[in-house]
């Protein structure tokens, strides 16, 4: 009987929910019938001597009535039972992301080796590609995506070349793709010709596929030739041939470091030199567009090289502030010493050799730790404080030696 009473209480709770949600679209007669059924069951629950059969009959009558007037509230479905919880959870997630901690994935290697963007692991033709278990492990621990192109026929490998702002480069086409099967995302499509037959491969637009191809195929036998198979009329003969079924290229793309950005602290204190910070590119959209051809707003992560009122200069790979070496964080010292994979800051444009850069108030200079591969303030100027999002604080994925508190 105790179990039946608990079931009756649950049904009364459902009746209360239906009443409050549906009373404005339910007739007065039905509402009176509902109130009568509720009172009947409440009386039976209170009566310790009540029999189970009458209570079950009363519950069946109330359930039948609720099914008639309950709409989507009764009977319970997954959505009716959990929609409120899901909405509250979604609001909390959006609130936390907007006002407290925002996740951010680094797409490029402008901050390498402090942080890593998307990188690649290439499998040589004589090596075996990872099996299913290895792919799953790499996917879980490194966010790796396996890419491969196999020859559909035999012949020499040709890769089309094209003219770009930086001279002749490997040709690619920007196409529309999907992220997580839903969100639209840009992809770059590359073509390999084998015996005149095209083989295509799509990769994320942020991934440096040109670098991978140059490292994979460059040799003394490779050369640029005139070719009618290429849309541009020019192709790169990599000096290699494949048989039908052989891999042209096999590699993994590993996910860039995923980190949390603290959106709170900068409301109470000003950003300072050395902070790894995330900012919107809305204020430098035109400058970036002229440099890259892409005028869409993005989020960038760089290190604050200087703040308003300071004067910067680069001398022999070292960053100087007001004539003295900058040393607030380890990355400044490592670049100055050209330690390990830190190659030193490169003189260019606004910080060309012998040139100093005075920073206006409420502005910041954003520099990449990988200066040779960073499109930063040297090229497009200052970041206004209104564009600053927050400070990178913790790398939570993938599980590499960089996992943990952000430097």
C-alpha positions, -999 to +999 in steps of 0.1 A: +000+000+000+029+023+007+042+020-028+007+027-042+004+058-020+037+071-034+024+065-069-007+084-060+013+114-048+033+114-081+000+114-100-012+144-079+020+162-087+013+156-124-023+169-119-010+201-103+014+206-132-013+201-158-037+224-139-012+253-138+001+248-174-033+240-190-060+258-171-062+287-195-071+263-224-092+238-204-130+242-199-144+250-165-163+217-164-130+197-169-113+218-143-140+210-118-138+173-127-100+175-121-104+192-087-129+166-077-106+137-086-077+153-068-097+158-036-109+122-038-073+108-040-060+132-014-088+120+010-079+083+003-042+090+009-050+106+043-072+078+053-049+051+067-077+025+065-084+030+028-083+000+006-060-003-023-087-012-049-107+020-046-075+041-046-063+023-078-097+030-094-095+067-085-060+069-098-071+053-131-099+079-134-075+108-128-050+094-152-076+091-179-087+127-173-051+140-174-045+122-207-075+141-222-066+176-210-028+173-204-017+180-239+021+175-240+024+176-202+007+143-195+015+115-200+052+120-194+077+117-222+114+123-221+110+159-234+081+168-211+098+154-181+133+168-188+128+199-210+129+223-180+161+206-167+177+208-202+168+245-206+181+254-172+213+235-179+217+252-213+211+286-197+238+279-171+263+267-197+257+298-219+260+320-188+292+304-177+307+306-212+296+342-217+306+357-183+331+334-167+351+307-185+350+303-223+365+273-241+388+281-270+406+258-294+439+270-309+438+265-346+473+276-357+509+273-344+516+311-339+521+304-302+541+272-306+558+256-286+541+272-257+507+262-271+501+239-301+477+244-330+467+217-354+497+195-363+502+164-383+516+129-380+526+115-415+527+078-422+553+069-447+543+046-476+562+016-461+546+021-427+513+007-416+485+031-408+471+029-373+445+002-368+410+008-355+420+006-318+450+029-323+428+054-342+403+054-314+430+059-288+445+088-307+411+102-312+403+102-275+437+114-262+448+137-290+416+145-309+433+131-340+415+128-373+429+103-398+432+114-435+443+093-464+443+094-502+448+061-522+456+060-559+428+049-581+452+043-610+490+041-616+512+070-626+532+101-615+519+123-588+512+159-598+500+186-575+485+218-590+502+251-582+486+286-582+494+322-578+488+338-544+496+370-525+528+352-514+538+340-548+534+306-564+520+281-539+502+248-539+467+253-553+437+249-531+400+257-533+379+270-503+347+249-500+319+247-475+319+219-450+302+208-417+316+206-382+301+179-360+278+172-390+258+204-382+278+236-379+290+252-412+328+254-414+352+263-442+374+236-457+404+237-481+403+212-509+436+199-524+439+179-556+464+152-565+467+140-601+479+105-607+482+096-644+459+125-652+431+114-628+422+138-599+421+127-563+408+152-538+413+157-501+396+182-477+412+196-445+402+223-421+409+258-435+432+266-405+454+235-411+487+242-427+485+217-455+510+235-476+537+229-450+528+192-447+529+187-485+563+204-488+578+184-460+563+152-474+571+155-511+601+179-515+631+161-530+658+167-556+636+150-582+606+173-577+601+203-600+574+227-612+562+220-647+536+232-673+507+207-672+473+206-689+457+185-662+460+214-637+433+241-638+461+267-634+483+252-661+511+247-637+518+217-615+544+203-591+558+170-602+569+156-569+592+130-585+572+100-572+550+074-589+524+051-573+507+020-583+469+016-582+458+010-546+490+026-531+486+054-506+494+089-521+495+103-486+484+092-451+484+113-420+467+123-388+456+159-380+459+164-342+436+189-325+451+222-314+452+228-276+418+234-261+419+258-232+397+278-209+397+316-211+391+336-179+366+363-188+363+377-153+396+390-141+401+417-167+369+434-154+388+441-121+424+444-133+441+455-165+458+430-188+496+431-183+526+423-205+532+385-208+496+375-204+484+350-230+452+367-241+423+361-264+408+390-284+383+396-312+396+407-345+367+431-352+388+462-347+415+450-372+391+434-397+402+455-426+439+452-419+437+414-416+415+412-447+441+429-468+468+405-455+448+373-457+419+379-480+395+368-452+374+397-438+354+376-412+357+383-375+376+357-355+392+351-321+430+353-319+452+341-291+486+359-287+508+371-259+507+407-247+541+420-258+534+455-246+507+478-231+498+515-234+526+539-226+555+515-234+579+515-263+590+482-279+619+472-300+633+439-313+670+434-312+687+401-322+655+381-313+650+398-280+619+419-272+629+452-255+606+475-235+618+510-230+653+498-239+654+469-215+648+431-222+613+420-215+613+393-188+578+390-172+573+354-184+595+326-195+585+329-232+602+363-235+635+349-221+633+317-242+628+337-274+656+361-265+680+331-259+665+313-289+661+283-266+650+250-281+621+255-305+618+292-296+634+310-326+634+345-313+613+375-322+616+385-359+620+421-370+592+429-394+571+459-406+561+479-375+590+464-356+614+462-385+652+463-377+661+495-359+625+506-355+607+513-322+570+511-316+552+535-291+520+520-278+490+544-273+470+543-241+443+516-239+460+496-266+481+464-266+507+448-288+499+411-295+529+389-304+531+352-311+557+331-293+564+315-327+574+348-342+584+334-376+549+319-380+527+345-364+505+372-381+505+397-352+508+433-342+540+437-362+518+435-394+484+450-384+490+472-354+474+474-320+446+456-301+422+480-284+411+471-249+375+469-261+384+438-282+400+418-253+380+387-243+401+373-215+432+355-203+441+319-211+443+299-179+442+262-184+448+237-212+422+209-207+427+189-239+444+170-255+464+151-230+499+161-238+528+175-219+512+210-222+481+198-203+475+220-172+479+256-162+485+278-193+519+296-194 
